[in-house]
Amino acid sequence: MDEQIELILRGGQFKKLLDERAAILRKKYNMKKAEVEIVYFLSKSGVQNTSTDIHKYLMMNKGHISQAVERLCRRNYLTAIPDKEDRRYIHYQMTEDAKEMVEEIVSIRNDITEAILMGITEEEIRTFRKVAMKISGNIEKFCQVCMCS
């Protein structure tokens, strides 16, 4: 595989940049990296807001997710709501106490996105999105065949 494509797919540089920028925020709110990632995910996830959804999207260890959401609930950043139809599922929603933090996380991510997309045209971004969606779909199909998810 092309080295540049592999680098983008792993996202290492982006994650490192995001980690460095979010370090101040983590310190300010006394949060772990996983907690910040979960808060950001849940701020955008809509009805996909269970531990399974978090695991599927963030590819995080289920134990880390459990500990992180528990801590976020204790600190009143999340509310845990049992599913009305299947009590095995818990839905997590952001609280008003998390609003300022979410705005800061979104601002950091927007700044990074703006910086890394500098000099890239809208057409190139649309093409990249289209290709990325196809690659993601191919990965999902491959994982279903290999039963690796």
Secondary structure as the mmCIF struct_conf table of DSSP 4:
data_model
#
loop_
_struct_conf.conf_type_id
_struct_conf.id
_struct_conf.beg_label_comp_id
_struct_conf.beg_label_asym_id
_struct_conf.beg_label_seq_id
_struct_conf.end_label_comp_id
_struct_conf.end_label_asym_id
_struct_conf.end_label_seq_id
HELX_RH_AL_P HELX_RH_AL_P1 GLU A 3 ARG A 10
TURN_TY1_P TURN_TY1_P1 GLY A 11 GLY A 11
HELX_RH_AL_P HELX_RH_AL_P2 GLY A 12 TYR A 29
TURN_TY1_P TURN_TY1_P2 ASN A 30 ASN A 30
HELX_RH_AL_P HELX_RH_AL_P3 LYS A 33 LYS A 44
TURN_TY1_P TURN_TY1_P3 GLY A 46 VAL A 47
BEND BEND1 THR A 50 THR A 50
HELX_RH_AL_P HELX_RH_AL_P4 SER A 51 LEU A 58
HELX_RH_AL_P HELX_RH_AL_P5 LYS A 62 ARG A 74
TURN_TY1_P TURN_TY1_P4 ARG A 75 ASN A 76
BEND BEND2 TYR A 77 TYR A 77
STRN STRN1 LEU A 78 PRO A 82
BEND BEND3 LYS A 84 GLU A 85
TURN_TY1_P TURN_TY1_P5 ARG A 87 ARG A 88
STRN STRN2 ILE A 90 MET A 94
HELX_RH_3T_P HELX_RH_3T_P1 GLU A 96 ALA A 98
HELX_RH_AL_P HELX_RH_AL_P6 LYS A 99 ILE A 116
TURN_TY1_P TURN_TY1_P6 LEU A 117 GLY A 119
HELX_RH_AL_P HELX_RH_AL_P7 GLU A 122 CYS A 146
TURN_TY1_P TURN_TY1_P7 MET A 147 MET A 147
#
